[in-house]
Amino acid sequence: MLATWTPDQELNRIRLRSGADMKRKLRWYDLVALGVGGMLGVGVFVTTGPVARNNSGPSVFISYIIAGISALLSSLCYTEFSVRIPVAGGAFSYLRVTFGEFVGYFAGANILMEYVLSNAAVARSFTEYLCSAFGINDPNSWRVEVHGLLEGYNKLDFLAVALVLILTICLCHSTKESSILNLIMTIFHVIFFGFIIIMSFCYGSVDNLVKPRGLTPNGIRGVLDGAAIVYFSYIGYDSVSTLAEEIQNPPVTLPVGIIGSVLIVSGLYCLMALALCIMIPYNQIAEKASYSMAFNSIGWKWTGNVVGAGASLGIVASLLVAMLGQARYLCVIARARLVPSWLSKVHPSTGTPLNATLFLGICTASIALFTDLDIVIEMISIGTLLVFYLVANALIYQKYVITCKNSPFQTLSFLFLITSCAIGFSISWKLEQQWWGLPLFGGITIVVIAFFQYTVPCLGQPSEWSVPLMPWPAAISIFLNVFLMTTLKMLSFQRFAIWACLITLFYVLYGVHSTFEAEEMEMEMEVVVNEASNPSIQLTKLDV
């Protein structure tokens, strides 16, 4: 469970288990477009209105800025790891070489759960927005109701299934052609965002930002609560790191693709939020179909169809990128033999993980056909935040212990203190009367980070790309991810606990035995090869 691999083993020996290599055809602009396409889904249309009305008020754009900073810090951690270990496994590989096999597997299983469930949910929402584009108010009119099935599972969505299967076929054919399709859709989607922003600024009024109760009607608490909600609109940039085996010049392309896409999306989200609050006062914003209703208030009823069409295009782009990422995660997990090895095979002519893509495409389509996934959205969020939290911890441990050869005790104590302070701060935030805990735990966090930076040196050889001002960005990312996790409901933690037990049971009963046997077989083959190439060395059968 605690066995670790070196980056060299991940890049060479483990990767050879897939047979053929993935084809390096992607350039920096492909990566930026894939990152932007992966994040620019329907999140901004779903969350901005309710957050502006109930939490942040007109300052919802500040909530997006704060959430964007948190996403940027996490993306910096992903970027350094992806440059150090440019393989398709993303967080799974980063954690496996740092904290061992089980932690990597646990993170990888949570990522796959998040991808499959969220992709199924996004595919079903495609039906809703496409209905809106055609002026149909009831999305269930395009679904087939089956009497006798449980509520929530009785509305079959064949349009969602068709979308998932078409994208699966595209991804099986070629990554480069899929990225070109995503680039075209992303360009149109950004133009659509630009249309909304320009029209809002032309026909809105700046006075709406301070009416009726000022810029921050619910104070700083409302702004931060809003940031915790809108943060989930940024999820998707981690998919870019899974394309490390398919890009040209990874040390340059990966930082540009990951960080550049987060910055572009942050700017667009802030402008979209500002545009909504300029059009109408925050207390008149509708909680559903916020942008369509806002345009209706200024007499532009036809924009509801335009918003539906633009959101549908964004859904297709974000689904394409997410399905691209999920297949690469499963491929690398299968290379480690934690799941059946046939899922790791790369097709020699297309250079894509064909089996993993088909398997997850069928799983996603099956769930999208039956299941209304509102009840698992927060379970998806907690799994994603946990992985971001683990990656930030792993980066600090990798740099200060493995690279710089410092004592593990110092670094582990530091990580424990940061997490404890974040939990204390979050509890104080929940208990509104305990205001003294906020400056106390916040101050302790700053002192602990500064003390660690001063007393624990990091003088190892610099990598091709490093996070600046370490350990501050990674430590703040740990703090923010813990805080964001505590904003979720208790029910999501209960469901997550059940999922954690199931994947741990699978690892104990299958994964750990499968990886052990794979290592034994490779060791035996190495001995046989050495014996064949060195006749002077005679090994008995018992020695082998």
C-alpha positions as CSV (number, residue, x, y, z in Angstrom):
1,M,0.0,0.0,0.0
2,L,2.9,2.4,0.8
3,A,5.1,1.3,-2.1
4,T,6.2,4.3,-4.2
5,W,7.5,4.5,-7.8
6,T,10.1,6.9,-9.2
7,P,9.2,9.4,-11.9
8,D,11.6,7.5,-14.2
9,Q,9.6,4.2,-13.7
10,E,6.3,6.0,-14.4
11,L,7.7,7.6,-17.6
12,N,9.4,4.4,-18.9
13,R,8.7,1.0,-17.5
14,I,5.1,1.5,-16.4
15,R,4.2,3.3,-19.6
16,L,5.4,0.4,-21.8
17,R,2.6,-1.8,-20.4
18,S,0.2,0.0,-22.7
19,G,2.0,-1.4,-25.8
20,A,1.9,1.5,-28.3
21,D,2.6,5.1,-27.3
22,M,0.1,7.9,-27.4
23,K,0.9,10.3,-30.3
24,R,2.4,13.7,-29.5
25,K,0.3,16.0,-31.8
26,L,-1.1,18.7,-29.5
27,R,0.4,22.2,-29.3
28,W,0.0,24.9,-26.7
29,Y,-3.1,26.4,-28.3
30,D,-4.8,23.0,-28.3
31,L,-4.1,22.7,-24.6
32,V,-5.4,26.2,-23.8
33,A,-8.6,25.5,-25.9
34,L,-9.1,22.2,-24.1
35,G,-8.7,23.8,-20.7
36,V,-11.1,26.6,-21.5
37,G,-13.6,24.2,-23.2
38,G,-13.4,21.9,-20.1
39,M,-14.3,24.7,-17.7
40,L,-16.7,26.8,-19.7
41,G,-19.7,24.6,-19.3
42,V,-23.0,25.6,-17.8
43,G,-21.7,26.4,-14.3
44,V,-21.8,30.2,-14.8
45,F,-25.4,30.0,-16.0
46,V,-26.5,27.8,-13.1
47,T,-24.7,29.3,-10.2
48,T,-24.4,33.1,-10.9
49,G,-28.0,34.0,-10.4
50,P,-28.7,32.1,-7.1
51,V,-25.4,33.3,-5.6
52,A,-26.0,36.9,-6.6
53,R,-29.6,36.9,-5.2
54,N,-28.9,34.9,-2.0
55,N,-25.3,35.3,-1.0
56,S,-23.0,37.9,-2.6
57,G,-25.4,40.4,-4.1
58,P,-23.8,42.6,-6.9
59,S,-20.3,41.6,-5.6
60,V,-20.7,38.1,-7.1
61,F,-17.9,39.1,-9.5
62,I,-15.6,39.4,-6.4
63,S,-16.7,35.8,-5.4
64,Y,-15.6,34.7,-8.8
65,I,-12.2,36.4,-8.4
66,I,-11.7,34.7,-5.0
67,A,-12.7,31.3,-6.4
68,G,-10.4,32.0,-9.4
69,I,-7.4,32.6,-7.1
70,S,-8.1,29.3,-5.4
71,A,-8.3,27.5,-8.7
72,L,-5.1,29.2,-9.9
73,L,-3.2,28.0,-6.8
74,S,-4.4,24.4,-7.3
75,S,-3.5,24.6,-11.0
76,L,0.1,25.7,-10.1
77,C,0.5,22.5,-8.1
78,Y,-0.8,20.5,-11.0
79,T,1.5,22.3,-13.4
80,E,4.7,21.6,-11.5
81,F,3.8,17.9,-11.1
82,S,2.9,17.6,-14.8
83,V,6.2,19.0,-15.9
84,R,8.1,16.7,-13.5
85,I,6.1,13.6,-14.4
86,P,4.6,14.1,-17.9
87,V,2.4,11.0,-18.0
88,A,-1.3,10.7,-18.6
89,G,-2.1,9.6,-15.0
90,G,-2.5,13.2,-13.7
91,A,-3.2,13.2,-9.9
92,F,-3.0,9.4,-9.7
93,S,0.6,9.3,-10.9
94,Y,1.6,12.4,-8.8
95,L,0.3,10.9,-5.6
96,R,1.6,7.4,-6.4
97,V,5.2,8.6,-6.7
98,T,4.9,10.7,-3.5
99,F,2.6,8.9,-0.9
100,G,2.4,5.4,-2.3
101,E,0.1,3.2,-4.3
102,F,-3.0,3.3,-2.1
103,V,-3.2,7.1,-1.9
104,G,-2.8,7.3,-5.6
105,Y,-5.4,4.7,-6.2
106,F,-7.8,6.3,-3.7
107,A,-7.4,9.7,-5.5
108,G,-7.7,8.0,-9.0
109,A,-10.9,6.2,-8.0
110,N,-12.5,9.4,-6.7
111,I,-11.5,11.3,-9.9
112,L,-13.1,8.6,-12.1
113,M,-16.3,8.7,-10.0
114,E,-16.4,12.5,-10.4
115,Y,-15.9,12.3,-14.1
116,V,-18.4,9.6,-14.8
117,L,-21.2,11.0,-12.6
118,S,-20.6,14.6,-13.6
119,N,-20.4,13.7,-17.3
120,A,-23.7,11.9,-17.1
121,A,-25.3,14.9,-15.3
122,V,-23.9,17.3,-17.9
123,A,-25.2,15.1,-20.7
124,R,-28.7,15.2,-19.3
125,S,-28.5,18.9,-18.9
126,F,-27.7,19.1,-22.6
127,T,-31.3,18.0,-23.3
128,E,-32.6,20.8,-21.1
129,Y,-30.7,23.6,-22.7
130,L,-31.3,22.3,-26.2
131,C,-35.0,22.4,-25.4
132,S,-34.6,26.0,-24.3
133,A,-32.8,26.8,-27.6
134,F,-35.9,25.6,-29.5
135,G,-38.3,27.5,-27.1
136,I,-39.6,24.5,-25.3
137,N,-40.0,25.1,-21.5
138,D,-40.4,21.5,-20.4
139,P,-37.2,19.4,-21.0
140,N,-39.0,16.2,-20.0
141,S,-41.0,16.5,-23.2
142,W,-37.9,15.1,-25.0
143,R,-37.5,12.3,-22.5
144,V,-39.4,9.0,-22.3
145,E,-41.2,8.3,-19.1
146,V,-41.3,4.7,-18.0
147,H,-44.0,3.8,-15.4
148,G,-42.9,1.3,-12.8
149,L,-39.4,2.6,-12.4
150,L,-38.4,4.5,-9.2
151,E,-38.8,8.3,-9.2
152,G,-35.6,9.9,-10.4
153,Y,-34.8,6.9,-12.6
154,N,-38.0,6.8,-14.7
155,K,-37.3,9.4,-17.4
156,L,-35.1,8.0,-20.1
157,D,-32.9,10.5,-21.9
158,F,-31.9,9.0,-25.3
159,L,-30.6,12.4,-26.5
160,A,-28.0,12.4,-23.7
161,V,-27.0,8.8,-24.6
162,A,-26.6,9.7,-28.3
163,L,-24.4,12.7,-27.4
164,V,-22.1,10.6,-25.1
165,L,-21.8,7.8,-27.7
166,I,-21.0,10.2,-30.6
167,L,-18.3,11.9,-28.5
168,T,-16.9,8.5,-27.5
169,I,-16.5,7.5,-31.2
170,C,-14.7,10.8,-31.9
171,L,-12.3,10.3,-29.0
172,C,-11.6,6.8,-30.1
173,H,-10.7,8.0,-33.6
174,S,-8.1,10.7,-32.8
175,T,-7.1,13.1,-30.0
176,K,-5.9,15.7,-32.5
177,E,-9.1,15.8,-34.5
178,S,-11.1,15.9,-31.2
179,S,-9.1,18.9,-30.0
180,I,-9.7,20.7,-33.3
181,L,-13.5,20.1,-32.8
182,N,-13.2,21.4,-29.3
183,L,-11.2,24.4,-30.5
184,I,-14.0,25.3,-33.0
185,M,-16.7,24.9,-30.4
186,T,-14.8,26.9,-27.8
187,I,-14.2,29.8,-30.1
188,F,-18.0,30.0,-30.8
189,H,-18.7,29.7,-27.1
190,V,-16.3,32.5,-26.2
191,I,-17.9,34.7,-28.9
192,F,-21.3,33.8,-27.3
193,F,-20.0,35.0,-23.9
194,G,-18.7,38.1,-25.5
195,F,-22.2,38.8,-27.0
196,I,-23.8,38.6,-23.5
197,I,-21.1,40.8,-21.9
198,I,-21.2,43.5,-24.6
199,M,-25.0,43.7,-24.7
200,S,-25.2,43.8,-20.9
201,F,-22.7,46.6,-20.7
202,C,-24.5,48.5,-23.5
203,Y,-28.0,48.3,-22.1
204,G,-27.4,47.9,-18.4
205,S,-26.8,50.5,-15.7
206,V,-23.9,50.8,-13.3
207,D,-26.3,52.1,-10.7
208,N,-27.6,48.5,-10.3
209,L,-24.3,47.6,-8.6
210,V,-25.1,49.7,-5.6
211,K,-28.9,49.4,-5.5
212,P,-30.8,48.7,-3.3
213,R,-28.3,47.8,-0.5
214,G,-24.8,48.5,-1.8
215,L,-22.2,46.4,-3.4
216,T,-22.0,43.8,-0.6
217,P,-25.5,43.6,1.0
218,N,-24.5,40.5,3.1
219,G,-21.0,41.6,4.0
220,I,-17.7,39.7,3.5
221,R,-19.4,36.5,4.7
222,G,-21.8,36.6,1.8
223,V,-18.9,37.1,-0.6
224,L,-16.9,34.2,0.7
225,D,-20.0,31.9,0.9
226,G,-20.6,32.8,-2.7
227,A,-17.0,32.0,-3.6
228,A,-17.4,28.5,-2.2
229,I,-20.4,27.9,-4.4
230,V,-19.1,29.3,-7.7
231,Y,-15.7,27.6,-7.3
232,F,-17.1,24.4,-8.8
233,S,-17.5,26.3,-12.1
234,Y,-13.7,26.1,-12.4
235,I,-13.4,22.4,-12.1
236,G,-12.0,20.9,-15.4
237,Y,-8.5,22.3,-15.7
238,D,-7.1,19.1,-14.2
239,S,-8.1,17.3,-17.5
240,V,-5.3,19.2,-19.3
241,S,-2.6,17.5,-17.2
242,T,-3.8,14.0,-18.4
243,L,-2.7,15.0,-21.9
244,A,1.0,15.1,-21.0
245,E,1.9,12.1,-23.2
246,E,0.2,13.7,-26.3
247,I,1.7,17.2,-26.4
248,Q,4.8,18.6,-27.9
249,N,7.5,20.1,-25.6
250,P,5.7,19.4,-22.2
251,P,7.9,21.8,-20.1
252,V,6.7,24.8,-22.1
253,T,3.3,23.6,-23.3
254,L,1.8,22.4,-20.0
255,P,2.3,25.6,-17.9
256,V,0.9,27.7,-20.8
257,G,-2.1,25.3,-21.2
258,I,-3.1,24.9,-17.6
259,I,-2.4,28.3,-16.1
260,G,-3.5,30.2,-19.3
261,S,-6.8,28.4,-19.4
262,V,-7.6,29.2,-15.7
263,L,-6.7,32.9,-16.2
264,I,-8.9,33.2,-19.4
265,V,-11.9,31.5,-17.7
266,S,-11.5,33.6,-14.6
267,G,-11.7,36.8,-16.6
268,L,-14.7,35.6,-18.6
269,Y,-16.6,34.5,-15.4
270,C,-16.0,37.8,-13.7
271,L,-17.2,39.7,-16.7
272,M,-20.3,37.5,-17.0
273,A,-21.1,38.0,-13.3
274,L,-20.7,41.7,-13.6
275,A,-22.8,41.8,-16.8
276,L,-25.8,40.1,-15.0
277,C,-25.7,42.5,-12.0
278,I,-25.4,45.5,-14.3
279,M,-28.6,44.5,-16.2
280,I,-30.9,44.4,-13.2
281,P,-30.7,44.9,-9.4
282,Y,-29.5,41.8,-7.6
283,N,-32.8,41.3,-5.7
284,Q,-34.7,41.0,-9.0
285,I,-32.4,38.3,-10.5
286,A,-34.3,35.0,-11.1
287,E,-32.7,31.9,-9.5
288,K,-33.3,29.8,-12.6
289,A,-32.6,30.9,-16.2
290,S,-31.0,34.1,-14.7
291,Y,-29.6,35.5,-18.0
292,S,-32.7,34.8,-20.1
293,M,-34.9,36.4,-17.5
294,A,-32.6,39.4,-17.2
295,F,-32.7,40.0,-21.0
296,N,-36.5,39.5,-20.9
297,S,-36.7,42.4,-18.4
298,I,-35.2,44.7,-21.0
299,G,-37.5,43.4,-23.7
300,W,-35.2,40.9,-25.4
301,K,-37.3,37.7,-25.1
302,W,-35.5,36.0,-28.0
303,T,-32.3,35.9,-26.0
304,G,-33.6,32.9,-24.1
305,N,-33.2,30.8,-27.3
306,V,-29.7,32.2,-27.8
307,V,-28.6,31.4,-24.2
308,G,-30.0,27.9,-24.7
309,A,-28.0,27.4,-27.9
310,G,-24.8,28.8,-26.4
311,A,-25.1,26.8,-23.3
312,S,-25.7,23.6,-25.4
313,L,-22.5,24.3,-27.3
314,G,-20.6,24.8,-24.1
315,I,-21.9,21.5,-22.7
316,V,-20.6,19.6,-25.7
317,A,-17.2,21.2,-25.4
318,S,-16.8,20.6,-21.7
319,L,-18.1,17.0,-22.0
320,L,-15.6,16.3,-24.8
321,V,-12.7,17.4,-22.6
322,A,-13.9,15.6,-19.5
323,M,-14.4,12.3,-21.4
324,L,-10.9,12.8,-22.9
325,G,-9.5,13.1,-19.4
326,Q,-11.4,10.2,-17.8
327,A,-10.1,7.7,-20.3
328,R,-6.5,8.7,-19.7
329,Y,-6.9,8.4,-15.9
330,L,-8.3,4.8,-16.3
331,C,-5.6,3.9,-18.8
332,V,-2.8,4.7,-16.4
333,I,-4.6,3.1,-13.4
334,A,-4.8,0.0,-15.5
335,R,-1.1,0.2,-16.3
336,A,-0.5,-0.1,-12.6
337,R,-2.7,-3.2,-12.7
338,L,-5.1,-1.8,-10.1
339,V,-7.9,-2.6,-12.6
340,P,-7.9,-5.2,-15.4
341,S,-4.9,-4.6,-17.7
342,W,-6.9,-4.7,-21.0
343,L,-8.1,-1.2,-20.1
344,S,-4.5,0.1,-20.4
345,K,-4.0,-0.8,-24.1
346,V,-3.3,2.0,-26.5
347,H,-4.4,1.4,-30.1
348,P,-1.3,1.4,-32.4
349,S,-2.9,3.3,-35.3
350,T,-5.0,5.9,-33.5
351,G,-2.7,6.4,-30.5
352,T,-5.7,6.6,-28.2
353,P,-6.6,4.5,-25.1
354,L,-9.4,2.7,-27.0
355,N,-10.6,0.2,-24.4
356,A,-10.7,2.7,-21.6
357,T,-12.5,5.3,-23.8
358,L,-15.2,2.8,-24.9
359,F,-15.7,1.3,-21.4
360,L,-16.2,4.7,-19.7
361,G,-18.3,6.0,-22.6
362,I,-20.7,3.1,-22.1
363,C,-20.8,3.6,-18.3
364,T,-21.5,7.3,-18.7
365,A,-24.2,6.7,-21.3
366,S,-25.9,4.1,-19.2
367,I,-26.1,6.4,-16.1
368,A,-27.2,9.3,-18.3
369,L,-30.0,7.3,-19.7
370,F,-31.8,6.5,-16.4
371,T,-30.5,8.7,-13.5
372,D,-31.4,12.1,-12.4
373,L,-28.2,13.1,-10.7
374,D,-29.1,16.1,-8.5
375,I,-28.6,14.0,-5.4
376,V,-24.9,13.3,-6.1
377,I,-23.7,16.7,-7.3
378,E,-22.2,17.5,-3.9
379,M,-20.7,14.1,-3.6
380,I,-18.9,14.9,-6.9
381,S,-17.6,18.1,-5.4
382,I,-16.2,16.6,-2.2
383,G,-14.2,14.0,-4.2
384,T,-12.7,16.7,-6.5
385,L,-11.7,19.0,-3.6
386,L,-10.1,16.0,-1.7
387,V,-7.9,15.3,-4.8
388,F,-6.9,18.9,-5.1
389,Y,-6.1,18.9,-1.4
390,L,-3.9,15.8,-1.7
391,V,-2.0,17.1,-4.7
392,A,-1.1,20.3,-2.9
393,N,0.1,18.2,0.1
394,A,2.1,15.9,-2.3
395,L,3.9,18.8,-4.0
396,I,5.2,20.2,-0.6
397,Y,6.3,16.7,0.4
398,Q,7.9,16.0,-3.0
399,K,9.9,19.2,-3.0
400,Y,11.0,19.3,0.7
401,V,11.5,15.6,1.5
402,I,12.1,13.7,-1.7
403,T,13.9,16.3,-3.7
404,C,15.6,18.4,-1.0
405,K,16.3,15.5,1.4
406,N,14.8,17.1,4.5
407,S,13.4,15.2,7.4
408,P,9.9,13.8,6.7
409,F,8.8,14.7,10.3
410,Q,9.2,18.4,9.8
411,T,7.2,18.5,6.6
412,L,4.5,16.1,7.8
413,S,4.1,18.2,11.0
414,F,3.8,21.3,8.9
415,L,1.1,19.7,6.7
416,F,-0.8,18.5,9.8
417,L,-0.7,22.0,11.3
418,I,-2.0,23.7,8.1
419,T,-4.9,21.3,7.8
420,S,-5.7,21.6,11.5
421,C,-5.7,25.4,11.3
422,A,-7.9,25.2,8.2
423,I,-10.4,23.0,10.0
424,G,-10.4,25.4,13.0
425,F,-11.0,28.4,10.8
426,S,-13.8,26.6,9.0
427,I,-15.6,25.6,12.2
428,S,-15.3,29.2,13.4
429,W,-16.8,30.3,10.1
430,K,-19.7,27.9,10.6
431,L,-20.3,29.0,14.2
432,E,-21.0,32.6,13.5
433,Q,-20.8,33.6,17.2
434,Q,-17.2,32.4,17.5
435,W,-15.7,35.2,15.4
436,W,-12.5,35.2,17.4
437,G,-11.5,31.9,15.8
438,L,-11.1,33.5,12.4
439,P,-8.2,35.9,13.1
440,L,-6.7,33.3,15.5
441,F,-6.5,30.4,13.1
442,G,-5.8,32.6,10.1
443,G,-2.9,34.2,12.0
444,I,-1.5,30.9,13.2
445,T,-1.6,29.6,9.6
446,I,0.5,32.6,8.3
447,V,3.0,32.2,11.2
448,V,3.3,28.4,10.6
449,I,4.0,28.9,6.8
450,A,6.5,31.6,7.4
451,F,8.3,29.6,10.1
452,F,8.5,26.5,7.9
453,Q,9.8,28.6,4.9
454,Y,12.5,30.1,7.2
455,T,13.6,26.9,9.0
456,V,13.3,24.2,6.4
457,P,15.5,24.8,3.3
458,C,14.8,23.6,-0.2
459,L,18.1,23.7,-2.1
460,G,17.6,20.8,-4.4
461,Q,18.2,21.0,-8.2
462,P,15.5,23.2,-9.8
463,S,13.1,21.5,-12.1
464,E,12.2,22.8,-15.6
465,W,9.2,24.7,-14.1
466,S,8.6,25.3,-10.4
467,V,5.8,27.0,-8.4
468,P,7.2,30.4,-7.3
469,L,7.3,31.5,-3.6
470,M,7.0,27.9,-2.2
471,P,5.5,26.8,0.2
472,W,3.0,29.7,0.2
473,P,0.9,28.8,-2.9
474,A,0.6,25.1,-2.1
475,A,-0.1,25.8,1.6
476,I,-2.8,28.3,0.8
477,S,-4.3,25.9,-1.6
478,I,-4.5,23.2,1.2
479,F,-6.2,25.8,3.4
480,L,-8.7,26.9,0.8
481,N,-9.6,23.3,-0.3
482,V,-10.3,22.3,3.3
483,F,-12.5,25.4,3.8
484,L,-14.4,24.7,0.6
485,M,-15.0,21.1,1.7
486,T,-16.6,22.2,4.9
487,T,-19.1,24.3,3.1
488,L,-20.7,21.1,1.7
489,K,-23.7,19.4,3.4
490,M,-23.3,16.5,5.9
491,L,-25.2,14.2,3.5
492,S,-22.4,14.5,0.9
493,F,-19.8,13.4,3.5
494,Q,-22.0,10.3,4.4
495,R,-22.3,9.3,0.7
496,F,-18.6,9.9,0.2
497,A,-17.8,7.6,3.2
498,I,-19.8,4.8,1.6
499,W,-18.0,5.2,-1.7
500,A,-14.6,5.3,0.1
501,C,-15.4,2.0,1.8
502,L,-16.3,0.4,-1.5
503,I,-13.2,1.4,-3.3
504,T,-11.0,0.4,-0.4
505,L,-12.6,-3.0,-0.3
506,F,-12.0,-3.4,-4.1
507,Y,-8.3,-2.5,-3.5
508,V,-7.9,-5.0,-0.7
509,L,-9.6,-7.8,-2.6
510,Y,-8.2,-7.2,-6.1
511,G,-5.9,-4.2,-6.6
512,V,-3.1,-4.9,-4.2
513,H,-2.8,-8.6,-5.3
514,S,-2.9,-7.7,-9.0
515,T,-0.1,-5.1,-8.7
516,F,2.0,-7.4,-6.6
517,E,1.7,-10.2,-9.2
518,A,2.5,-7.8,-12.0
519,E,5.7,-6.7,-10.2
520,E,6.7,-10.4,-9.5
521,M,6.2,-11.3,-13.2
522,E,8.3,-8.4,-14.4
523,M,11.1,-9.3,-11.9
524,E,11.1,-12.9,-13.1
525,M,11.3,-11.7,-16.8
526,E,14.2,-9.4,-15.9
527,V,16.1,-12.3,-14.3
528,V,15.5,-14.6,-17.4
529,V,16.7,-11.8,-19.7
530,N,19.8,-11.2,-17.7
531,E,20.5,-14.9,-17.6
532,A,20.1,-15.2,-21.4
533,S,22.3,-12.3,-22.1
534,N,25.0,-13.4,-19.5
535,P,25.6,-17.1,-19.9
536,S,28.4,-17.0,-17.3
537,I,25.8,-16.4,-14.6
538,Q,24.1,-19.7,-13.7
539,L,21.0,-19.3,-11.6
540,T,19.1,-22.2,-10.2
541,K,15.4,-22.5,-10.5
542,L,15.0,-21.8,-6.8
543,D,17.0,-18.6,-7.2
544,V,14.7,-17.4,-10.0
